[in-house]
Amino acid sequence: MSRKLLKFLIYFDSPSLLYFPGQFLTGRVLVELEDDTPFSGLFFHVVGEGCVRLRNRGQERLYDKESYIDFRMRLLGEAGQGPVLLSPGIHSFPFKLGLPLGLPSTFLGKHGWVQYFCKAALREPNGLVHKNQQVFIVMNPIDLNLEPAIVAKPFQCEIDHKLGRSCMSSGVVVCRIRLDKGGYIPGEKIHIWASVNNQSRTTIRSTEAVLTETIQYTARGKVVASERRELSTLSRGKIKPDHKDDWINEKLVVPPLPPTNLRGCHLIRIQYDLFFIINPKSFDKRIKLQVPIMIATYPLRDPSTGDTLSRGHSKERYPDVLPLIRESKPSSQMNGHKHHGV
């Protein structure tokens, strides 16, 4: 009699595959058989890990790793006992695991990642093993209402910058910038006020407001790599000598992003900044004002009414794409399985 495994799948009870620390990870492993088939065990493994991996100029692989979840359970069979005979049809094996508090959010970067996944292995007495793997997403939320009060207050800075060399200065550019607050959520708008007073003899080609994400990767206690990308930009035109330009409540939308920092992860650090940049029409370097901001999950609320003060989106906008397994591709897709000999 031929033995045929028709389906071997991992299902989560949450269709979005999105979980928060402290929640229960629940679901089932589904096995569909065509014939009576003996199995020596069904093993289930839940993994959460952070990793930094890159090569330097000498081709040496810099590597560091930390574990957040490493939980194993046996869903079928017992050690030291004989095989269990499963009848034709569909068999469902439930699992339930309380996710620890303080887990860092799922994240994928150029040189490292934080990822979570489940692995199932169905073993036959002859040594043949069927394997499957499925990722899930963890988001450790940041509530702006629980952060220091400064994130709810307007933030401002200013600079007086001389253009030209010190012995041949062409004059001063005075810049002031103000944001409506210091903390935001994805989908929300950053409100910007700025004043650029060009008291020099040099024309300013343009001014820009740029929202950036900076990621630092640490391995063996040292920062080994970093990357910065521009997320969204606003710009205005030139400012002639002895002229002034004012930004009045200009708005920059915060795109879907993971929260500031990966709390609970010691290998990867995420920082967001708003840079206000002045581009002189000369060989002078660009003038930059850097304003750190916090990206969170839950928006500020009115302390008197409890109403939300913003119209952004939180968990509906994060993550935007289901993350992939980095170390290896899943052994099987959601509608199939693969055989592994031992």
C-alpha atoms as a printed R data frame, in Angstrom:
    type eleno elety resid chain resno       x      y      z
1   ATOM     1    CA   MET     A     1   0.000  0.000  0.000
2   ATOM     2    CA   SER     A     2   1.445  3.375 -0.947
3   ATOM     3    CA   ARG     A     3   1.811  6.046  1.677
4   ATOM     4    CA   LYS     A     4   1.137  9.580  0.606
5   ATOM     5    CA   LEU     A     5   1.169 12.773  2.610
6   ATOM     6    CA   LEU     A     6  -1.303 15.077  0.885
7   ATOM     7    CA   LYS     A     7  -0.898 18.157  3.073
8   ATOM     8    CA   PHE     A     8   1.435 19.299  5.830
9   ATOM     9    CA   LEU     A     9   0.685 22.897  6.877
10  ATOM    10    CA   ILE     A    10   1.155 25.331  9.744
11  ATOM    11    CA   TYR     A    11  -1.831 27.594 10.402
12  ATOM    12    CA   PHE     A    12  -1.991 30.530 12.815
13  ATOM    13    CA   ASP     A    13  -5.270 31.636 14.371
14  ATOM    14    CA   SER     A    14  -4.424 35.257 13.538
15  ATOM    15    CA   PRO     A    15  -4.945 35.743  9.766
16  ATOM    16    CA   SER     A    16  -2.642 38.802  9.784
17  ATOM    17    CA   LEU     A    17   0.205 36.761 11.366
18  ATOM    18    CA   LEU     A    18   0.743 39.815 13.623
19  ATOM    19    CA   TYR     A    19   1.279 39.328 17.370
20  ATOM    20    CA   PHE     A    20   2.234 41.501 20.333
21  ATOM    21    CA   PRO     A    21   4.562 40.491 23.210
22  ATOM    22    CA   GLY     A    22   2.509 38.895 25.971
23  ATOM    23    CA   GLN     A    23  -0.114 37.514 23.577
24  ATOM    24    CA   PHE     A    24  -0.658 33.807 22.959
25  ATOM    25    CA   LEU     A    25   0.660 32.367 19.707
26  ATOM    26    CA   THR     A    26  -1.985 29.819 18.781
27  ATOM    27    CA   GLY     A    27  -2.725 27.694 15.755
28  ATOM    28    CA   ARG     A    28  -2.485 24.158 14.491
29  ATOM    29    CA   VAL     A    29  -0.409 21.860 12.365
30  ATOM    30    CA   LEU     A    30  -2.549 20.188  9.709
31  ATOM    31    CA   VAL     A    31  -1.694 16.737  8.342
32  ATOM    32    CA   GLU     A    32  -3.771 15.161  5.558
33  ATOM    33    CA   LEU     A    33  -3.119 11.510  4.634
34  ATOM    34    CA   GLU     A    34  -4.269  9.310  1.791
35  ATOM    35    CA   ASP     A    35  -3.568  6.001  3.592
36  ATOM    36    CA   ASP     A    36  -2.927  4.613  7.060
37  ATOM    37    CA   THR     A    37   0.544  5.900  7.935
38  ATOM    38    CA   PRO     A    38   2.712  5.367 11.050
39  ATOM    39    CA   PHE     A    39   4.697  8.291 12.459
40  ATOM    40    CA   SER     A    40   7.260  8.290 15.239
41  ATOM    41    CA   GLY     A    41   6.624 11.938 16.130
42  ATOM    42    CA   LEU     A    42   5.498 15.429 15.184
43  ATOM    43    CA   PHE     A    43   7.905 18.066 16.521
44  ATOM    44    CA   PHE     A    44   7.188 21.790 16.748
45  ATOM    45    CA   HIS     A    45   9.795 24.525 17.254
46  ATOM    46    CA   VAL     A    46   9.176 28.262 17.797
47  ATOM    47    CA   VAL     A    47  12.168 30.513 17.100
48  ATOM    48    CA   GLY     A    48  12.794 34.229 17.598
49  ATOM    49    CA   GLU     A    49  16.241 35.611 16.871
50  ATOM    50    CA   GLY     A    50  18.225 38.713 16.018
51  ATOM    51    CA   CYS     A    51  21.242 38.531 13.762
52  ATOM    52    CA   VAL     A    52  23.936 40.793 12.295
53  ATOM    53    CA   ARG     A    53  25.919 39.408  9.376
54  ATOM    54    CA   LEU     A    54  28.207 41.158  6.893
55  ATOM    55    CA   ARG     A    55  31.598 40.981  5.229
56  ATOM    56    CA   ASN     A    56  34.383 43.490  5.601
57  ATOM    57    CA   ARG     A    57  37.138 44.245  3.087
58  ATOM    58    CA   GLY     A    58  39.116 41.198  4.098
59  ATOM    59    CA   GLN     A    59  36.092 39.015  3.341
60  ATOM    60    CA   GLU     A    60  35.866 38.003  6.991
61  ATOM    61    CA   ARG     A    61  32.288 37.457  8.053
62  ATOM    62    CA   LEU     A    62  31.345 39.614 11.032
63  ATOM    63    CA   TYR     A    63  28.568 37.866 12.862
64  ATOM    64    CA   ASP     A    64  26.579 38.182 16.066
65  ATOM    65    CA   LYS     A    65  23.327 36.644 17.139
66  ATOM    66    CA   GLU     A    66  20.892 36.686 20.050
67  ATOM    67    CA   SER     A    67  17.914 34.501 20.857
68  ATOM    68    CA   TYR     A    68  14.501 35.716 22.024
69  ATOM    69    CA   ILE     A    69  12.437 32.518 21.756
70  ATOM    70    CA   ASP     A    70  13.613 28.917 21.541
71  ATOM    71    CA   PHE     A    71  10.632 26.747 22.460
72  ATOM    72    CA   ARG     A    72  10.161 23.116 21.475
73  ATOM    73    CA   MET     A    73   7.177 20.840 21.928
74  ATOM    74    CA   ARG     A    74   6.112 17.421 20.730
75  ATOM    75    CA   LEU     A    75   2.624 17.356 19.209
76  ATOM    76    CA   LEU     A    76   2.463 13.620 18.384
77  ATOM    77    CA   GLY     A    77   4.083 10.567 19.911
78  ATOM    78    CA   GLU     A    78   6.123 10.112 23.074
79  ATOM    79    CA   ALA     A    79   9.821  9.443 23.550
80  ATOM    80    CA   GLY     A    80  10.624  5.763 24.012
81  ATOM    81    CA   GLN     A    81   7.325  4.547 22.629
82  ATOM    82    CA   GLY     A    82   6.528  3.033 19.255
83  ATOM    83    CA   PRO     A    83   5.079  4.738 16.174
84  ATOM    84    CA   VAL     A    84   1.557  6.149 16.153
85  ATOM    85    CA   LEU     A    85  -0.678  5.041 13.284
86  ATOM    86    CA   LEU     A    86  -2.687  7.854 11.728
87  ATOM    87    CA   SER     A    87  -5.743  7.021  9.637
88  ATOM    88    CA   PRO     A    88  -6.561  8.484  6.209
89  ATOM    89    CA   GLY     A    89  -8.026 11.987  6.272
90  ATOM    90    CA   ILE     A    90  -7.222 15.256  8.015
91  ATOM    91    CA   HIS     A    91  -5.526 15.432 11.436
92  ATOM    92    CA   SER     A    92  -5.181 18.711 13.356
93  ATOM    93    CA   PHE     A    93  -2.590 19.243 16.103
94  ATOM    94    CA   PRO     A    94  -3.107 22.488 18.081
95  ATOM    95    CA   PHE     A    95  -0.308 24.522 19.641
96  ATOM    96    CA   LYS     A    96  -0.304 27.409 22.116
97  ATOM    97    CA   LEU     A    97   2.589 29.491 23.396
98  ATOM    98    CA   GLY     A    98   2.604 32.665 25.486
99  ATOM    99    CA   LEU     A    99   4.975 35.123 23.836
100 ATOM   100    CA   PRO     A   100   7.412 36.683 26.334
101 ATOM   101    CA   LEU     A   101   7.133 40.356 27.205
102 ATOM   102    CA   GLY     A   102   9.809 42.661 25.831
103 ATOM   103    CA   LEU     A   103  10.274 40.959 22.458
104 ATOM   104    CA   PRO     A   104  11.759 43.291 19.825
105 ATOM   105    CA   SER     A   105   9.704 44.019 16.722
106 ATOM   106    CA   THR     A   106  10.190 42.097 13.493
107 ATOM   107    CA   PHE     A   107  12.719 43.911 11.315
108 ATOM   108    CA   LEU     A   108  14.668 43.226  8.128
109 ATOM   109    CA   GLY     A   109  17.665 45.361  7.176
110 ATOM   110    CA   LYS     A   110  20.605 45.203  4.826
111 ATOM   111    CA   HIS     A   111  23.027 43.757  7.368
112 ATOM   112    CA   GLY     A   112  20.756 42.185  9.966
113 ATOM   113    CA   TRP     A   113  17.282 41.220 11.027
114 ATOM   114    CA   VAL     A   114  14.909 40.273 13.815
115 ATOM   115    CA   GLN     A   115  12.636 37.438 12.761
116 ATOM   116    CA   TYR     A   116  10.179 34.932 14.216
117 ATOM   117    CA   PHE     A   117   9.087 31.625 12.747
118 ATOM   118    CA   CYS     A   118   7.719 28.170 13.555
119 ATOM   119    CA   LYS     A   119   9.117 24.895 12.251
120 ATOM   120    CA   ALA     A   120   7.294 21.559 12.150
121 ATOM   121    CA   ALA     A   121   8.925 18.188 11.504
122 ATOM   122    CA   LEU     A   122   6.877 15.017 10.920
123 ATOM   123    CA   ARG     A   123   9.075 11.938 11.294
124 ATOM   124    CA   GLU     A   124   8.376  8.466  9.870
125 ATOM   125    CA   PRO     A   125   9.801  5.279 11.454
126 ATOM   126    CA   ASN     A   126  12.027  4.697  8.396
127 ATOM   127    CA   GLY     A   127  13.848  7.996  9.036
128 ATOM   128    CA   LEU     A   128  12.036 10.082  6.420
129 ATOM   129    CA   VAL     A   129  11.230 13.555  7.762
130 ATOM   130    CA   HIS     A   130   8.687 15.989  6.325
131 ATOM   131    CA   LYS     A   131   9.395 19.630  7.211
132 ATOM   132    CA   ASN     A   132   7.547 22.901  6.992
133 ATOM   133    CA   GLN     A   133   8.192 26.412  8.211
134 ATOM   134    CA   GLN     A   134   6.093 29.574  8.613
135 ATOM   135    CA   VAL     A   135   7.021 33.086  9.707
136 ATOM   136    CA   PHE     A   136   4.944 35.282 11.973
137 ATOM   137    CA   ILE     A   137   5.317 38.958 12.864
138 ATOM   138    CA   VAL     A   138   5.921 40.491 16.278
139 ATOM   139    CA   MET     A   139   5.376 44.164 16.964
140 ATOM   140    CA   ASN     A   140   6.480 45.645 20.275
141 ATOM   141    CA   PRO     A   141   4.325 48.773 20.415
142 ATOM   142    CA   ILE     A   142   5.450 52.200 21.600
143 ATOM   143    CA   ASP     A   143   2.744 54.381 23.135
144 ATOM   144    CA   LEU     A   144   3.579 58.083 22.904
145 ATOM   145    CA   ASN     A   145   1.444 58.702 26.001
146 ATOM   146    CA   LEU     A   146   3.843 56.592 28.084
147 ATOM   147    CA   GLU     A   147   6.978 58.333 26.816
148 ATOM   148    CA   PRO     A   148   8.556 61.456 28.384
149 ATOM   149    CA   ALA     A   149   6.265 64.490 28.089
150 ATOM   150    CA   ILE     A   150   8.776 66.255 25.837
151 ATOM   151    CA   VAL     A   151   7.606 64.220 22.805
152 ATOM   152    CA   ALA     A   152   4.225 65.984 22.999
153 ATOM   153    CA   LYS     A   153   5.716 69.488 23.011
154 ATOM   154    CA   PRO     A   154   6.857 71.622 20.062
155 ATOM   155    CA   PHE     A   155  10.537 71.216 19.239
156 ATOM   156    CA   GLN     A   156  12.637 74.019 17.814
157 ATOM   157    CA   CYS     A   157  16.259 74.819 17.030
158 ATOM   158    CA   GLU     A   158  18.189 77.550 15.230
159 ATOM   159    CA   ILE     A   159  21.580 78.259 13.710
160 ATOM   160    CA   ASP     A   160  23.582 81.271 12.518
161 ATOM   161    CA   HIS     A   161  25.967 80.060  9.832
162 ATOM   162    CA   LYS     A   162  28.688 82.023  8.061
163 ATOM   163    CA   LEU     A   163  29.128 81.319  4.369
164 ATOM   164    CA   GLY     A   164  32.547 81.464  2.746
165 ATOM   165    CA   ARG     A   165  35.932 81.132  4.422
166 ATOM   166    CA   SER     A   166  36.530 82.820  7.752
167 ATOM   167    CA   CYS     A   167  38.837 85.418  6.159
168 ATOM   168    CA   MET     A   168  36.479 86.053  3.229
169 ATOM   169    CA   SER     A   169  33.033 85.590  4.700
170 ATOM   170    CA   SER     A   170  30.153 86.465  2.393
171 ATOM   171    CA   GLY     A   171  27.767 86.891  5.294
172 ATOM   172    CA   VAL     A   172  25.466 84.931  7.572
173 ATOM   173    CA   VAL     A   173  22.447 82.714  7.034
174 ATOM   174    CA   VAL     A   174  20.079 82.630  9.985
175 ATOM   175    CA   CYS     A   175  17.775 79.615 10.172
176 ATOM   176    CA   ARG     A   176  15.102 78.673 12.689
177 ATOM   177    CA   ILE     A   177  12.950 75.551 12.542
178 ATOM   178    CA   ARG     A   178  10.054 74.335 14.669
179 ATOM   179    CA   LEU     A   179   8.098 71.072 14.651
180 ATOM   180    CA   ASP     A   180   4.683 70.705 16.243
181 ATOM   181    CA   LYS     A   181   5.936 67.888 18.508
182 ATOM   182    CA   GLY     A   182   8.632 65.229 18.836
183 ATOM   183    CA   GLY     A   183   6.675 61.984 18.417
184 ATOM   184    CA   TYR     A   184   4.551 60.616 15.554
185 ATOM   185    CA   ILE     A   185   2.958 57.446 14.207
186 ATOM   186    CA   PRO     A   186   2.869 56.140 10.611
187 ATOM   187    CA   GLY     A   187   0.327 57.992  8.479
188 ATOM   188    CA   GLU     A   188   0.574 61.129 10.583
189 ATOM   189    CA   LYS     A   189   1.873 64.470  9.257
190 ATOM   190    CA   ILE     A   190   4.880 66.332 10.637
191 ATOM   191    CA   HIS     A   191   4.005 70.048 10.746
192 ATOM   192    CA   ILE     A   192   7.007 72.240  9.968
193 ATOM   193    CA   TRP     A   193   7.591 75.944 10.503
194 ATOM   194    CA   ALA     A   194  10.928 77.408  9.395
195 ATOM   195    CA   SER     A   195  12.487 80.794  8.732
196 ATOM   196    CA   VAL     A   196  15.583 81.211  6.542
197 ATOM   197    CA   ASN     A   197  17.058 84.719  6.502
198 ATOM   198    CA   ASN     A   198  19.805 85.027  3.896
199 ATOM   199    CA   GLN     A   199  21.987 87.875  5.154
200 ATOM   200    CA   SER     A   200  24.880 86.819  2.898
201 ATOM   201    CA   ARG     A   201  25.967 87.751 -0.621
202 ATOM   202    CA   THR     A   202  25.435 84.142 -1.782
203 ATOM   203    CA   THR     A   203  22.203 82.905 -3.331
204 ATOM   204    CA   ILE     A   204  20.668 79.890 -1.613
205 ATOM   205    CA   ARG     A   205  19.698 77.385 -4.291
206 ATOM   206    CA   SER     A   206  17.036 75.550 -2.266
207 ATOM   207    CA   THR     A   207  15.901 74.435  1.172
208 ATOM   208    CA   GLU     A   208  14.710 70.938  2.075
209 ATOM   209    CA   ALA     A   209  13.075 69.027  4.913
210 ATOM   210    CA   VAL     A   210  14.067 65.348  4.819
211 ATOM   211    CA   LEU     A   211  12.813 62.539  7.050
212 ATOM   212    CA   THR     A   212  15.560 59.904  7.426
213 ATOM   213    CA   GLU     A   213  15.966 56.465  8.960
214 ATOM   214    CA   THR     A   214  19.382 55.481 10.326
215 ATOM   215    CA   ILE     A   215  20.149 51.865 11.217
216 ATOM   216    CA   GLN     A   216  23.222 50.830 13.220
217 ATOM   217    CA   TYR     A   217  24.413 47.225 13.370
218 ATOM   218    CA   THR     A   218  26.467 45.999 16.322
219 ATOM   219    CA   ALA     A   219  28.498 42.787 16.438
220 ATOM   220    CA   ARG     A   220  30.643 41.711 19.383
221 ATOM   221    CA   GLY     A   221  30.028 44.982 21.154
222 ATOM   222    CA   LYS     A   222  31.105 47.256 18.279
223 ATOM   223    CA   VAL     A   223  29.187 49.168 15.614
224 ATOM   224    CA   VAL     A   224  30.206 47.376 12.416
225 ATOM   225    CA   ALA     A   225  27.891 48.962  9.854
226 ATOM   226    CA   SER     A   226  25.246 51.623  9.427
227 ATOM   227    CA   GLU     A   227  22.834 52.656  6.706
228 ATOM   228    CA   ARG     A   228  20.729 55.743  6.183
229 ATOM   229    CA   ARG     A   229  17.861 56.242  3.795
230 ATOM   230    CA   GLU     A   230  15.619 59.160  2.963
231 ATOM   231    CA   LEU     A   231  11.965 58.404  3.586
232 ATOM   232    CA   SER     A   232  10.161 61.550  2.449
233 ATOM   233    CA   THR     A   233  11.161 65.051  1.349
234 ATOM   234    CA   LEU     A   234   9.784 68.561  0.976
235 ATOM   235    CA   SER     A   235  11.674 71.347 -0.816
236 ATOM   236    CA   ARG     A   236  11.392 75.037 -1.678
237 ATOM   237    CA   GLY     A   237  13.159 77.246 -4.196
238 ATOM   238    CA   LYS     A   238  16.004 79.753 -4.084
239 ATOM   239    CA   ILE     A   239  16.526 82.635 -1.678
240 ATOM   240    CA   LYS     A   240  18.409 85.645 -3.033
241 ATOM   241    CA   PRO     A   241  20.895 87.656 -0.940
242 ATOM   242    CA   ASP     A   242  19.177 89.871  1.663
243 ATOM   243    CA   HIS     A   243  15.922 87.958  1.215
244 ATOM   244    CA   LYS     A   244  13.952 85.702  3.538
245 ATOM   245    CA   ASP     A   245  11.785 82.640  3.098
246 ATOM   246    CA   ASP     A   246   9.291 81.233  5.604
247 ATOM   247    CA   TRP     A   247   7.888 77.732  5.834
248 ATOM   248    CA   ILE     A   248   4.419 78.040  7.344
249 ATOM   249    CA   ASN     A   249   2.891 74.786  8.543
250 ATOM   250    CA   GLU     A   250   4.341 72.671  5.740
251 ATOM   251    CA   LYS     A   251   3.411 68.999  6.110
252 ATOM   252    CA   LEU     A   252   5.556 65.892  5.674
253 ATOM   253    CA   VAL     A   253   3.769 62.520  5.842
254 ATOM   254    CA   VAL     A   254   5.296 59.715  7.941
255 ATOM   255    CA   PRO     A   255   5.297 56.518  5.809
256 ATOM   256    CA   PRO     A   256   4.744 52.975  7.190
257 ATOM   257    CA   LEU     A   257   7.721 52.365  9.496
258 ATOM   258    CA   PRO     A   258   8.740 50.170 12.422
259 ATOM   259    CA   PRO     A   259   8.869 52.024 15.761
260 ATOM   260    CA   THR     A   260  11.953 53.941 16.873
261 ATOM   261    CA   ASN     A   261  14.549 51.529 18.164
262 ATOM   262    CA   LEU     A   262  14.105 47.794 18.473
263 ATOM   263    CA   ARG     A   263  13.475 47.623 22.186
264 ATOM   264    CA   GLY     A   264  14.729 44.288 23.445
265 ATOM   265    CA   CYS     A   265  17.304 43.943 20.626
266 ATOM   266    CA   HIS     A   266  20.947 44.767 21.434
267 ATOM   267    CA   LEU     A   267  22.322 44.307 17.912
268 ATOM   268    CA   ILE     A   268  20.289 46.746 15.782
269 ATOM   269    CA   ARG     A   269  19.375 50.347 16.540
270 ATOM   270    CA   ILE     A   270  16.872 52.424 14.531
271 ATOM   271    CA   GLN     A   271  16.768 56.206 14.711
272 ATOM   272    CA   TYR     A   272  14.609 58.733 12.868
273 ATOM   273    CA   ASP     A   273  15.560 62.358 12.224
274 ATOM   274    CA   LEU     A   274  14.157 65.305 10.389
275 ATOM   275    CA   PHE     A   275  16.947 67.222  8.641
276 ATOM   276    CA   PHE     A   276  16.379 70.791  7.535
277 ATOM   277    CA   ILE     A   277  18.930 71.451  4.789
278 ATOM   278    CA   ILE     A   278  20.066 74.707  3.194
279 ATOM   279    CA   ASN     A   279  21.840 74.348 -0.167
280 ATOM   280    CA   PRO     A   280  24.014 77.400 -1.032
281 ATOM   281    CA   LYS     A   281  24.601 78.192 -4.693
282 ATOM   282    CA   SER     A   282  28.369 78.067 -4.247
283 ATOM   283    CA   PHE     A   283  31.127 75.762 -3.076
284 ATOM   284    CA   ASP     A   284  29.977 76.089  0.520
285 ATOM   285    CA   LYS     A   285  28.851 72.924  2.232
286 ATOM   286    CA   ARG     A   286  25.199 72.339  2.873
287 ATOM   287    CA   ILE     A   287  23.865 73.646  6.171
288 ATOM   288    CA   LYS     A   288  22.019 70.978  8.146
289 ATOM   289    CA   LEU     A   289  19.828 71.176 11.218
290 ATOM   290    CA   GLN     A   290  19.109 67.756 12.711
291 ATOM   291    CA   VAL     A   291  15.951 67.172 14.755
292 ATOM   292    CA   PRO     A   292  15.566 63.667 16.258
293 ATOM   293    CA   ILE     A   293  11.977 62.396 16.330
294 ATOM   294    CA   MET     A   294  10.251 59.321 17.713
295 ATOM   295    CA   ILE     A   295   8.134 56.995 15.583
296 ATOM   296    CA   ALA     A   296   5.644 55.102 17.727
297 ATOM   297    CA   THR     A   297   2.675 52.761 17.396
298 ATOM   298    CA   TYR     A   298  -0.038 54.487 19.412
299 ATOM   299    CA   PRO     A   299  -0.741 58.231 18.992
300 ATOM   300    CA   LEU     A   300  -0.986 60.948 21.597
301 ATOM   301    CA   ARG     A   301  -4.351 61.348 23.320
302 ATOM   302    CA   ASP     A   302  -5.988 64.378 24.838
303 ATOM   303    CA   PRO     A   303  -5.408 63.958 28.616
304 ATOM   304    CA   SER     A   304  -8.780 65.520 29.441
305 ATOM   305    CA   THR     A   305 -10.974 63.569 26.996
306 ATOM   306    CA   GLY     A   306  -8.839 60.585 25.996
307 ATOM   307    CA   ASP     A   307  -9.487 61.341 22.323
308 ATOM   308    CA   THR     A   308  -6.740 60.673 19.789
309 ATOM   309    CA   LEU     A   309  -4.920 63.831 18.734
310 ATOM   310    CA   SER     A   310  -3.783 62.507 15.338
311 ATOM   311    CA   ARG     A   311  -5.297 60.833 12.311
312 ATOM   312    CA   GLY     A   312  -2.423 58.491 11.541
313 ATOM   313    CA   HIS     A   313  -2.510 54.731 11.434
314 ATOM   314    CA   SER     A   314  -0.762 52.379 13.816
315 ATOM   315    CA   LYS     A   315  -0.680 48.604 13.504
316 ATOM   316    CA   GLU     A   316  -2.685 48.646 10.261
317 ATOM   317    CA   ARG     A   317   0.327 50.235  8.564
318 ATOM   318    CA   TYR     A   318   3.086 48.072 10.057
319 ATOM   319    CA   PRO     A   319   4.597 46.049  8.658
320 ATOM   320    CA   ASP     A   320   3.772 46.853  5.042
321 ATOM   321    CA   VAL     A   321   5.181 43.580  3.663
322 ATOM   322    CA   LEU     A   322   5.403 40.157  5.245
323 ATOM   323    CA   PRO     A   323   9.084 39.553  6.060
324 ATOM   324    CA   LEU     A   324  11.018 36.704  4.445
325 ATOM   325    CA   ILE     A   325  13.218 34.100  6.068
326 ATOM   326    CA   ARG     A   326  16.821 35.230  5.649
327 ATOM   327    CA   GLU     A   327  18.912 32.169  6.533
328 ATOM   328    CA   SER     A   328  17.154 29.798  4.170
329 ATOM   329    CA   LYS     A   329  13.959 29.646  2.190
330 ATOM   330    CA   PRO     A   330  11.039 27.902  3.873
331 ATOM   331    CA   SER     A   331  11.145 24.149  3.316
332 ATOM   332    CA   SER     A   332   7.644 24.294  1.913
333 ATOM   333    CA   GLN     A   333   5.049 26.816  0.899
334 ATOM   334    CA   MET     A   334   1.583 27.032  2.395
335 ATOM   335    CA   ASN     A   335   0.188 24.520 -0.064
336 ATOM   336    CA   GLY     A   336   2.858 21.876 -0.068
337 ATOM   337    CA   HIS     A   337   5.682 20.080  1.747
338 ATOM   338    CA   LYS     A   338   9.140 18.656  1.164
339 ATOM   339    CA   HIS     A   339  10.687 15.340  2.117
340 ATOM   340    CA   HIS     A   340  14.050 15.177  3.861
341 ATOM   341    CA   GLY     A   341  16.016 12.016  4.377
342 ATOM   342    CA   VAL     A   342  18.154 11.508  7.444
